[in-house]
C-alpha cells in the first residue's frame, strides 16, 4: 500500500512570502544597478539584502546564476525563523544538501525574535 500524500493545506498561509528584506542572498554586486543576465559579466557574488534587489538582478539559486523577474513585497504577521543569514517564513523550503533534499524552517529552527523586522516579507520570482 502506498503512503498517503501529505496534506498540502498545511503549507499554505494567507500571507505567504519567503523572507525578510534584511535577509542576505548571494548576488552579483553590479547587478543591483539593473544589469541584466545577458549584459552582465560574471564576477564574484556578494551577500546583499533582499530588499535591495530589483527585476534584472542576478542571484545564486539552486539552479546557479538566475535573473530576478520581479520582487514581491507582502505584509506579514506570522512567525519568522532564522536560518543562517536568512530570516524565513515557516514554509519556505531550505535545501539540506546537494542531493536536492529540503526541509522547512519551522522544522529546523526556533522562531526568531527579529527586532529589525518592518512587517513585510519578500518573494523573488526567478526567470
LOPA-968052 format. One record per atom (N, C-alpha, C, O): atom name; residue in one letter; x, y, z. Coordinates in pm, whole numbers. Layout:
BEGIN
+----+----+--------+--------+--------+
| at | aa |      x |      y |      z |
+----+----+--------+--------+--------+
| CA |  a |      X |      Y |      Z |
...
+----+----+--------+--------+--------+
***
This chain:
BEGIN
+----+----+--------+--------+--------+
| at | aa |      x |      y |      z |
+----+----+--------+--------+--------+
|  N |  x |     84 |   -118 |      0 |
| CA |  x |      0 |      0 |      0 |
|  C |  x |     88 |    125 |      0 |
|  O |  x |    186 |    133 |     74 |
|  N |  x |     51 |    221 |    -83 |
| CA |  x |    128 |    345 |    -93 |
|  C |  x |     99 |    435 |     26 |
|  O |  x |    -13 |    438 |     76 |
|  N |  x |    202 |    510 |     71 |
| CA |  x |    176 |    605 |    180 |
|  C |  x |     84 |    716 |    131 |
|  O |  x |     85 |    752 |     14 |
|  N |  x |      6 |    770 |    222 |
| CA |  x |    -86 |    877 |    183 |
|  C |  x |     -8 |   1005 |    155 |
|  O |  x |     96 |   1031 |    215 |
|  N |  x |    -59 |   1083 |     63 |
| CA |  x |      4 |   1210 |     26 |
|  C |  x |    -11 |   1309 |    141 |
|  O |  x |   -111 |   1306 |    213 |
|  N |  x |     89 |   1397 |    159 |
| CA |  x |     77 |   1497 |    266 |
|  C |  x |    -36 |   1594 |    236 |
|  O |  x |    -70 |   1618 |    120 |
|  N |  x |    -94 |   1648 |    340 |
| CA |  x |   -199 |   1749 |    324 |
|  C |  x |   -131 |   1882 |    295 |
|  O |  x |    -69 |   1942 |    383 |
|  N |  x |   -143 |   1928 |    171 |
| CA |  x |    -71 |   2047 |    127 |
|  C |  x |   -126 |   2175 |    190 |
|  O |  x |    -57 |   2278 |    189 |
|  N |  x |   -247 |   2172 |    245 |
| CA |  x |   -303 |   2291 |    308 |
|  C |  x |   -214 |   2338 |    423 |
|  O |  x |   -214 |   2456 |    457 |
|  N |  x |   -139 |   2246 |    483 |
| CA |  x |    -50 |   2283 |    593 |
|  C |  x |     59 |   2379 |    548 |
|  O |  x |    115 |   2452 |    629 |
|  N |  x |     91 |   2379 |    418 |
| CA |  x |    199 |   2462 |    367 |
|  C |  x |    150 |   2595 |    310 |
|  O |  x |    231 |   2676 |    265 |
|  N |  x |     22 |   2618 |    312 |
| CA |  x |    -34 |   2740 |    256 |
|  C |  x |    -70 |   2836 |    368 |
|  O |  x |   -141 |   2799 |    462 |
|  N |  x |    -21 |   2958 |    359 |
| CA |  x |    -62 |   3062 |    453 |
|  C |  x |   -114 |   3179 |    373 |
|  O |  x |    -64 |   3209 |    265 |
|  N |  x |   -214 |   3245 |    425 |
| CA |  x |   -278 |   3355 |    353 |
|  C |  x |   -180 |   3468 |    324 |
|  O |  x |   -191 |   3535 |    222 |
|  N |  x |    -83 |   3489 |    413 |
| CA |  x |     10 |   3600 |    393 |
|  C |  x |    129 |   3561 |    307 |
|  O |  x |    198 |   3649 |    255 |
|  N |  x |    154 |   3432 |    290 |
| CA |  x |    260 |   3386 |    201 |
|  C |  x |    395 |   3446 |    233 |
|  O |  x |    428 |   3470 |    349 |
|  N |  x |    472 |   3470 |    130 |
| CA |  x |    602 |   3533 |    147 |
|  C |  x |    713 |   3435 |    177 |
|  O |  x |    688 |   3320 |    214 |
|  N |  x |    835 |   3481 |    161 |
| CA |  x |    953 |   3395 |    178 |
|  C |  x |   1045 |   3443 |    288 |
|  O |  x |   1069 |   3370 |    384 |
|  N |  x |   1098 |   3565 |    277 |
| CA |  x |   1198 |   3610 |    371 |
|  C |  x |   1190 |   3761 |    394 |
|  O |  x |   1130 |   3834 |    316 |
|  N |  x |   1253 |   3806 |    503 |
| CA |  x |   1253 |   3948 |    536 |
|  C |  x |   1345 |   4024 |    442 |
|  O |  x |   1433 |   3965 |    378 |
|  N |  x |   1326 |   4152 |    433 |
| CA |  x |   1406 |   4236 |    346 |
|  C |  x |   1552 |   4243 |    385 |
|  O |  x |   1638 |   4266 |    300 |
|  N |  x |   1582 |   4223 |    513 |
| CA |  x |   1722 |   4228 |    558 |
|  C |  x |   1794 |   4095 |    540 |
|  O |  x |   1914 |   4088 |    564 |
|  N |  x |   1723 |   3991 |    499 |
| CA |  x |   1787 |   3862 |    472 |
|  C |  x |   1887 |   3876 |    360 |
|  O |  x |   1867 |   3952 |    266 |
|  N |  x |   1996 |   3802 |    372 |
| CA |  x |   2103 |   3813 |    273 |
|  C |  x |   2099 |   3699 |    173 |
|  O |  x |   2081 |   3583 |    209 |
|  N |  x |   2115 |   3734 |     45 |
| CA |  x |   2128 |   3637 |    -63 |
|  C |  x |   2255 |   3670 |   -140 |
|  O |  x |   2304 |   3783 |   -134 |
|  N |  x |   2308 |   3573 |   -210 |
| CA |  x |   2426 |   3598 |   -292 |
|  C |  x |   2383 |   3654 |   -427 |
|  O |  x |   2302 |   3594 |   -497 |
|  N |  x |   2438 |   3769 |   -461 |
| CA |  x |   2404 |   3834 |   -588 |
|  C |  x |   2531 |   3893 |   -647 |
|  O |  x |   2630 |   3915 |   -576 |
|  N |  x |   2527 |   3919 |   -775 |
| CA |  x |   2637 |   3990 |   -837 |
|  C |  x |   2624 |   4137 |   -801 |
|  O |  x |   2520 |   4198 |   -826 |
|  N |  x |   2727 |   4193 |   -742 |
| CA |  x |   2721 |   4330 |   -691 |
|  C |  x |   2673 |   4432 |   -791 |
|  O |  x |   2590 |   4517 |   -758 |
|  N |  x |   2723 |   4426 |   -915 |
| CA |  x |   2685 |   4526 |  -1015 |
|  C |  x |   2544 |   4502 |  -1069 |
|  O |  x |   2489 |   4590 |  -1135 |
|  N |  x |   2485 |   4386 |  -1042 |
| CA |  x |   2351 |   4359 |  -1095 |
|  C |  x |   2246 |   4444 |  -1024 |
|  O |  x |   2134 |   4457 |  -1073 |
|  N |  x |   2282 |   4503 |   -909 |
| CA |  x |   2186 |   4586 |   -837 |
|  C |  x |   2157 |   4716 |   -911 |
|  O |  x |   2056 |   4782 |   -885 |
|  N |  x |   2246 |   4753 |  -1005 |
| CA |  x |   2223 |   4874 |  -1083 |
|  C |  x |   2145 |   4845 |  -1210 |
|  O |  x |   2140 |   4929 |  -1300 |
|  N |  x |   2083 |   4727 |  -1220 |
| CA |  x |   1997 |   4698 |  -1332 |
|  C |  x |   2062 |   4621 |  -1445 |
|  O |  x |   2001 |   4608 |  -1551 |
|  N |  x |   2184 |   4571 |  -1427 |
| CA |  x |   2246 |   4491 |  -1533 |
|  C |  x |   2165 |   4364 |  -1552 |
|  O |  x |   2121 |   4304 |  -1454 |
|  N |  x |   2146 |   4323 |  -1673 |
| CA |  x |   2069 |   4202 |  -1698 |
|  C |  x |   2162 |   4083 |  -1713 |
|  O |  x |   2283 |   4099 |  -1724 |
|  N |  x |   2104 |   3965 |  -1712 |
| CA |  x |   2182 |   3842 |  -1724 |
|  C |  x |   2258 |   3837 |  -1856 |
|  O |  x |   2364 |   3775 |  -1864 |
|  N |  x |   2206 |   3900 |  -1958 |
| CA |  x |   2272 |   3894 |  -2088 |
|  C |  x |   2383 |   3997 |  -2101 |
|  O |  x |   2476 |   3977 |  -2179 |
|  N |  x |   2375 |   4107 |  -2025 |
| CA |  x |   2474 |   4212 |  -2042 |
|  C |  x |   2580 |   4213 |  -1933 |
|  O |  x |   2683 |   4278 |  -1948 |
|  N |  x |   2557 |   4142 |  -1823 |
| CA |  x |   2650 |   4147 |  -1710 |
|  C |  x |   2761 |   4045 |  -1727 |
|  O |  x |   2738 |   3931 |  -1767 |
|  N |  x |   2880 |   4088 |  -1695 |
| CA |  x |   2989 |   3991 |  -1692 |
|  C |  x |   2987 |   3924 |  -1555 |
|  O |  x |   2950 |   3986 |  -1456 |
|  N |  x |   3027 |   3798 |  -1550 |
| CA |  x |   3021 |   3723 |  -1426 |
|  C |  x |   3136 |   3766 |  -1335 |
|  O |  x |   3251 |   3770 |  -1377 |
|  N |  x |   3103 |   3798 |  -1211 |
| CA |  x |   3203 |   3831 |  -1110 |
|  C |  x |   3166 |   3755 |   -984 |
|  O |  x |   3068 |   3680 |   -981 |
|  N |  x |   3245 |   3773 |   -880 |
| CA |  x |   3219 |   3702 |   -756 |
|  C |  x |   3091 |   3754 |   -692 |
|  O |  x |   3071 |   3875 |   -682 |
|  N |  x |   3003 |   3664 |   -649 |
| CA |  x |   2880 |   3707 |   -582 |
|  C |  x |   2911 |   3763 |   -444 |
|  O |  x |   3008 |   3723 |   -379 |
|  N |  x |   2829 |   3855 |   -401 |
| CA |  x |   2842 |   3915 |   -268 |
|  C |  x |   2708 |   3907 |   -197 |
|  O |  x |   2604 |   3906 |   -263 |
|  N |  x |   2707 |   3901 |    -64 |
| CA |  x |   2580 |   3900 |      8 |
|  C |  x |   2513 |   4037 |      0 |
|  O |  x |   2576 |   4139 |     27 |
|  N |  x |   2387 |   4039 |    -37 |
| CA |  x |   2310 |   4163 |    -42 |
|  C |  x |   2173 |   4140 |     22 |
|  O |  x |   2122 |   4028 |     23 |
|  N |  x |   2116 |   4245 |     76 |
| CA |  x |   1983 |   4237 |    137 |
|  C |  x |   1878 |   4218 |     28 |
|  O |  x |   1883 |   4281 |    -77 |
|  N |  x |   1783 |   4132 |     55 |
| CA |  x |   1675 |   4104 |    -41 |
|  C |  x |   1603 |   4232 |    -82 |
|  O |  x |   1568 |   4249 |   -198 |
|  N |  x |   1581 |   4323 |     13 |
| CA |  x |   1506 |   4446 |    -16 |
|  C |  x |   1575 |   4536 |   -117 |
|  O |  x |   1513 |   4629 |   -168 |
|  N |  x |   1704 |   4513 |   -147 |
| CA |  x |   1775 |   4596 |   -245 |
|  C |  x |   1767 |   4539 |   -386 |
|  O |  x |   1808 |   4606 |   -481 |
|  N |  x |   1715 |   4417 |   -401 |
| CA |  x |   1708 |   4354 |   -533 |
|  C |  x |   1595 |   4413 |   -616 |
|  O |  x |   1495 |   4459 |   -562 |
|  N |  x |   1611 |   4410 |   -746 |
| CA |  x |   1511 |   4459 |   -841 |
|  C |  x |   1505 |   4361 |   -958 |
|  O |  x |   1589 |   4272 |   -970 |
|  N |  x |   1405 |   4378 |  -1045 |
| CA |  x |   1399 |   4298 |  -1168 |
|  C |  x |   1530 |   4318 |  -1243 |
|  O |  x |   1578 |   4431 |  -1258 |
|  N |  x |   1587 |   4209 |  -1291 |
| CA |  x |   1714 |   4213 |  -1361 |
|  C |  x |   1833 |   4183 |  -1273 |
|  O |  x |   1942 |   4156 |  -1325 |
|  N |  x |   1816 |   4187 |  -1140 |
| CA |  x |   1925 |   4149 |  -1051 |
|  C |  x |   1961 |   4004 |  -1074 |
|  O |  x |   1876 |   3923 |  -1113 |
|  N |  x |   2087 |   3970 |  -1051 |
| CA |  x |   2135 |   3834 |  -1070 |
|  C |  x |   2168 |   3774 |   -934 |
|  O |  x |   2251 |   3827 |   -861 |
|  N |  x |   2103 |   3663 |   -901 |
| CA |  x |   2122 |   3597 |   -772 |
|  C |  x |   2161 |   3452 |   -794 |
|  O |  x |   2136 |   3395 |   -900 |
|  N |  x |   2221 |   3393 |   -691 |
| CA |  x |   2254 |   3250 |   -695 |
|  C |  x |   2140 |   3173 |   -633 |
|  O |  x |   2098 |   3203 |   -521 |
|  N |  x |   2089 |   3075 |   -704 |
| CA |  x |   1984 |   2987 |   -653 |
|  C |  x |   2031 |   2843 |   -667 |
|  O |  x |   2145 |   2818 |   -706 |
|  N |  x |   1944 |   2750 |   -636 |
| CA |  x |   1979 |   2608 |   -652 |
|  C |  x |   2004 |   2573 |   -799 |
|  O |  x |   2058 |   2466 |   -829 |
|  N |  x |   1965 |   2662 |   -890 |
| CA |  x |   1988 |   2642 |  -1033 |
|  C |  x |   2115 |   2710 |  -1082 |
|  O |  x |   2149 |   2700 |  -1200 |
|  N |  x |   2185 |   2780 |   -994 |
| CA |  x |   2303 |   2857 |  -1033 |
|  C |  x |   2265 |   3004 |  -1047 |
|  O |  x |   2171 |   3050 |   -982 |
|  N |  x |   2337 |   3077 |  -1130 |
| CA |  x |   2311 |   3218 |  -1151 |
|  C |  x |   2176 |   3236 |  -1219 |
|  O |  x |   2152 |   3180 |  -1326 |
|  N |  x |   2088 |   3314 |  -1157 |
| CA |  x |   1950 |   3327 |  -1203 |
|  C |  x |   1908 |   3473 |  -1202 |
|  O |  x |   1942 |   3546 |  -1109 |
|  N |  x |   1836 |   3515 |  -1303 |
| CA |  x |   1787 |   3653 |  -1310 |
|  C |  x |   1655 |   3666 |  -1236 |
|  O |  x |   1568 |   3580 |  -1246 |
|  N |  x |   1640 |   3776 |  -1162 |
| CA |  x |   1516 |   3806 |  -1092 |
|  C |  x |   1417 |   3865 |  -1192 |
|  O |  x |   1446 |   3966 |  -1257 |
|  N |  x |   1302 |   3803 |  -1204 |
| CA |  x |   1194 |   3854 |  -1291 |
|  C |  x |   1125 |   3971 |  -1223 |
|  O |  x |   1104 |   4076 |  -1284 |
|  N |  x |   1089 |   3954 |  -1095 |
| CA |  x |   1029 |   4062 |  -1018 |
|  C |  x |   1042 |   4032 |   -869 |
|  O |  x |   1067 |   3919 |   -830 |
|  N |  x |   1025 |   4136 |   -788 |
| CA |  x |   1031 |   4126 |   -643 |
|  C |  x |    892 |   4160 |   -591 |
|  O |  x |    834 |   4263 |   -627 |
|  N |  x |    838 |   4072 |   -505 |
| CA |  x |    705 |   4094 |   -448 |
|  C |  x |    722 |   4123 |   -299 |
|  O |  x |    788 |   4048 |   -228 |
|  N |  x |    661 |   4232 |   -253 |
| CA |  x |    667 |   4271 |   -112 |
|  C |  x |    527 |   4252 |    -53 |
|  O |  x |    429 |   4307 |   -103 |
|  N |  x |    520 |   4173 |     57 |
| CA |  x |    392 |   4139 |    117 |
|  C |  x |    389 |   4174 |    266 |
|  O |  x |    489 |   4155 |    336 |
|  N |  x |    277 |   4224 |    314 |
| CA |  x |    258 |   4245 |    458 |
|  C |  x |    256 |   4109 |    524 |
|  O |  x |    197 |   4015 |    470 |
|  N |  x |    319 |   4094 |    643 |
| CA |  x |    329 |   3965 |    709 |
|  C |  x |    320 |   3980 |    859 |
|  O |  x |    383 |   4068 |    918 |
|  N |  x |    241 |   3891 |    923 |
| CA |  x |    224 |   3895 |   1068 |
|  C |  x |    249 |   3760 |   1134 |
|  O |  x |    213 |   3742 |   1250 |
|  N |  x |    311 |   3666 |   1063 |
| CA |  x |    333 |   3532 |   1118 |
|  C |  x |    469 |   3518 |   1184 |
|  O |  x |    541 |   3615 |   1207 |
|  N |  x |    502 |   3393 |   1215 |
| CA |  x |    630 |   3360 |   1277 |
|  C |  x |    743 |   3368 |   1172 |
|  O |  x |    721 |   3344 |   1053 |
|  N |  x |    861 |   3400 |   1220 |
| CA |  x |    981 |   3403 |   1137 |
|  C |  x |   1085 |   3310 |   1199 |
|  O |  x |   1088 |   3292 |   1321 |
|  N |  x |   1170 |   3252 |   1115 |
| CA |  x |   1270 |   3156 |   1159 |
|  C |  x |   1405 |   3193 |   1102 |
|  O |  x |   1419 |   3213 |    981 |
|  N |  x |   1507 |   3204 |   1189 |
| CA |  x |   1642 |   3240 |   1148 |
|  C |  x |   1716 |   3115 |   1103 |
|  O |  x |   1737 |   3023 |   1182 |
|  N |  x |   1757 |   3111 |    976 |
| CA |  x |   1837 |   3002 |    920 |
|  C |  x |   1957 |   3067 |    852 |
|  O |  x |   1945 |   3124 |    743 |
|  N |  x |   2072 |   3059 |    918 |
| CA |  x |   2194 |   3126 |    872 |
|  C |  x |   2166 |   3274 |    853 |
|  O |  x |   2119 |   3339 |    946 |
|  N |  x |   2193 |   3332 |    734 |
| CA |  x |   2173 |   3476 |    713 |
|  C |  x |   2032 |   3511 |    667 |
|  O |  x |   2003 |   3626 |    632 |
|  N |  x |   1944 |   3413 |    666 |
| CA |  x |   1808 |   3435 |    619 |
|  C |  x |   1709 |   3431 |    735 |
|  O |  x |   1721 |   3347 |    825 |
|  N |  x |   1614 |   3520 |    732 |
| CA |  x |   1503 |   3517 |    826 |
|  C |  x |   1381 |   3481 |    742 |
|  O |  x |   1331 |   3563 |    665 |
|  N |  x |   1332 |   3358 |    759 |
| CA |  x |   1235 |   3298 |    667 |
|  C |  x |   1098 |   3279 |    731 |
|  O |  x |   1085 |   3269 |    853 |
|  N |  x |    997 |   3274 |    646 |
| CA |  x |    865 |   3233 |    691 |
|  C |  x |    867 |   3081 |    711 |
|  O |  x |    960 |   3014 |    667 |
|  N |  x |    766 |   3028 |    777 |
| CA |  x |    767 |   2888 |    822 |
|  C |  x |    786 |   2785 |    713 |
|  O |  x |    851 |   2683 |    735 |
|  N |  x |    730 |   2808 |    594 |
| CA |  x |    729 |   2703 |    492 |
|  C |  x |    806 |   2737 |    365 |
|  O |  x |    773 |   2687 |    257 |
|  N |  x |    907 |   2822 |    377 |
| CA |  x |    995 |   2844 |    262 |
|  C |  x |   1096 |   2730 |    260 |
|  O |  x |   1170 |   2713 |    357 |
|  N |  x |   1102 |   2650 |    153 |
| CA |  x |   1194 |   2535 |    153 |
|  C |  x |   1340 |   2577 |    170 |
|  O |  x |   1384 |   2677 |    115 |
|  N |  x |   1412 |   2498 |    247 |
| CA |  x |   1555 |   2518 |    270 |
|  C |  x |   1626 |   2393 |    222 |
|  O |  x |   1598 |   2283 |    269 |
|  N |  x |   1720 |   2409 |    127 |
| CA |  x |   1796 |   2293 |     79 |
|  C |  x |   1885 |   2242 |    191 |
|  O |  x |   1953 |   2319 |    258 |
|  N |  x |   1884 |   2109 |    210 |
| CA |  x |   1967 |   2048 |    315 |
|  C |  x |   2101 |   2001 |    260 |
|  O |  x |   2198 |   1990 |    336 |
|  N |  x |   2107 |   1973 |    134 |
| CA |  x |   2232 |   1923 |     78 |
|  C |  x |   2230 |   1927 |    -73 |
|  O |  x |   2132 |   1970 |   -134 |
|  N |  x |   2337 |   1882 |   -131 |
| CA |  x |   2349 |   1884 |   -276 |
|  C |  x |   2261 |   1779 |   -344 |
|  O |  x |   2248 |   1778 |   -466 |
|  N |  x |   2201 |   1691 |   -266 |
| CA |  x |   2115 |   1587 |   -324 |
|  C |  x |   1975 |   1639 |   -356 |
|  O |  x |   1892 |   1564 |   -408 |
|  N |  x |   1947 |   1766 |   -325 |
| CA |  x |   1817 |   1824 |   -356 |
|  C |  x |   1714 |   1810 |   -247 |
|  O |  x |   1602 |   1859 |   -261 |
|  N |  x |   1749 |   1744 |   -136 |
| CA |  x |   1653 |   1729 |    -27 |
|  C |  x |   1633 |   1863 |     42 |
|  O |  x |   1723 |   1947 |     45 |
|  N |  x |   1516 |   1882 |     98 |
| CA |  x |   1486 |   2009 |    162 |
|  C |  x |   1404 |   1987 |    288 |
|  O |  x |   1351 |   1879 |    312 |
|  N |  x |   1395 |   2091 |    368 |
| CA |  x |   1310 |   2091 |    487 |
|  C |  x |   1254 |   2232 |    500 |
|  O |  x |   1286 |   2321 |    421 |
|  N |  x |   1171 |   2252 |    600 |
| CA |  x |   1111 |   2383 |    623 |
|  C |  x |   1173 |   2448 |    746 |
|  O |  x |   1211 |   2378 |    840 |
|  N |  x |   1184 |   2581 |    747 |
| CA |  x |   1241 |   2649 |    863 |
|  C |  x |   1175 |   2611 |    996 |
|  O |  x |   1243 |   2599 |   1098 |
|  N |  x |   1044 |   2592 |    994 |
| CA |  x |    975 |   2556 |   1118 |
|  C |  x |   1014 |   2417 |   1168 |
|  O |  x |    985 |   2382 |   1282 |
|  N |  x |   1079 |   2337 |   1084 |
| CA |  x |   1124 |   2204 |   1124 |
|  C |  x |   1268 |   2204 |   1174 |
|  O |  x |   1307 |   2113 |   1248 |
|  N |  x |   1347 |   2303 |   1136 |
| CA |  x |   1489 |   2300 |   1169 |
|  C |  x |   1538 |   2417 |   1254 |
|  O |  x |   1654 |   2419 |   1294 |
|  N |  x |   1451 |   2514 |   1284 |
| CA |  x |   1493 |   2630 |   1362 |
|  C |  x |   1382 |   2673 |   1456 |
|  O |  x |   1264 |   2645 |   1433 |
|  N |  x |   1422 |   2742 |   1561 |
| CA |  x |   1323 |   2802 |   1651 |
|  C |  x |   1278 |   2935 |   1593 |
|  O |  x |   1352 |   2998 |   1517 |
|  N |  x |   1157 |   2977 |   1629 |
| CA |  x |   1111 |   3106 |   1578 |
|  C |  x |   1203 |   3215 |   1633 |
|  O |  x |   1252 |   3207 |   1746 |
|  N |  x |   1225 |   3315 |   1551 |
| CA |  x |   1321 |   3421 |   1584 |
|  C |  x |   1249 |   3546 |   1631 |
|  O |  x |   1141 |   3579 |   1581 |
|  N |  x |   1309 |   3614 |   1725 |
| CA |  x |   1261 |   3745 |   1766 |
|  C |  x |   1342 |   3846 |   1686 |
|  O |  x |   1458 |   3874 |   1718 |
|  N |  x |   1282 |   3900 |   1580 |
| CA |  x |   1354 |   3985 |   1486 |
|  C |  x |   1324 |   4130 |   1518 |
|  O |  x |   1216 |   4181 |   1489 |
|  N |  x |   1422 |   4197 |   1578 |
| CA |  x |   1400 |   4336 |   1622 |
|  C |  x |   1393 |   4433 |   1505 |
|  O |  x |   1329 |   4538 |   1517 |
|  N |  x |   1457 |   4402 |   1393 |
| CA |  x |   1462 |   4495 |   1278 |
|  C |  x |   1355 |   4463 |   1173 |
|  O |  x |   1362 |   4514 |   1061 |
|  N |  x |   1257 |   4380 |   1206 |
| CA |  x |   1154 |   4341 |   1111 |
|  C |  x |   1054 |   4455 |   1091 |
|  O |  x |    999 |   4507 |   1189 |
|  N |  x |   1030 |   4493 |    965 |
| CA |  x |    943 |   4607 |    935 |
|  C |  x |    799 |   4567 |    902 |
|  O |  x |    718 |   4653 |    864 |
|  N |  x |    765 |   4438 |    916 |
| CA |  x |    629 |   4393 |    890 |
|  C |  x |    606 |   4343 |    748 |
|  O |  x |    492 |   4311 |    712 |
|  N |  x |    711 |   4336 |    667 |
| CA |  x |    699 |   4289 |    529 |
|  C |  x |    794 |   4173 |    502 |
|  O |  x |    903 |   4166 |    558 |
|  N |  x |    750 |   4084 |    415 |
| CA |  x |    837 |   3978 |    364 |
|  C |  x |    840 |   3990 |    212 |
|  O |  x |    754 |   4055 |    152 |
|  N |  x |    938 |   3926 |    152 |
| CA |  x |    961 |   3938 |      8 |
|  C |  x |    962 |   3801 |    -59 |
|  O |  x |   1006 |   3702 |      0 |
|  N |  x |    915 |   3798 |   -181 |
| CA |  x |    928 |   3684 |   -270 |
|  C |  x |   1012 |   3729 |   -388 |
|  O |  x |    998 |   3842 |   -436 |
|  N |  x |   1100 |   3642 |   -435 |
| CA |  x |   1175 |   3668 |   -559 |
|  C |  x |   1120 |   3573 |   -664 |
|  O |  x |   1128 |   3451 |   -648 |
|  N |  x |   1065 |   3628 |   -771 |
| CA |  x |   1020 |   3547 |   -884 |
|  C |  x |   1139 |   3540 |   -978 |
|  O |  x |   1185 |   3642 |  -1029 |
|  N |  x |   1188 |   3416 |  -1000 |
| CA |  x |   1308 |   3397 |  -1081 |
|  C |  x |   1272 |   3353 |  -1222 |
|  O |  x |   1173 |   3282 |  -1242 |
|  N |  x |   1352 |   3395 |  -1319 |
| CA |  x |   1330 |   3353 |  -1459 |
|  C |  x |   1369 |   3210 |  -1477 |
|  O |  x |   1357 |   3157 |  -1588 |
+----+----+--------+--------+--------+
***
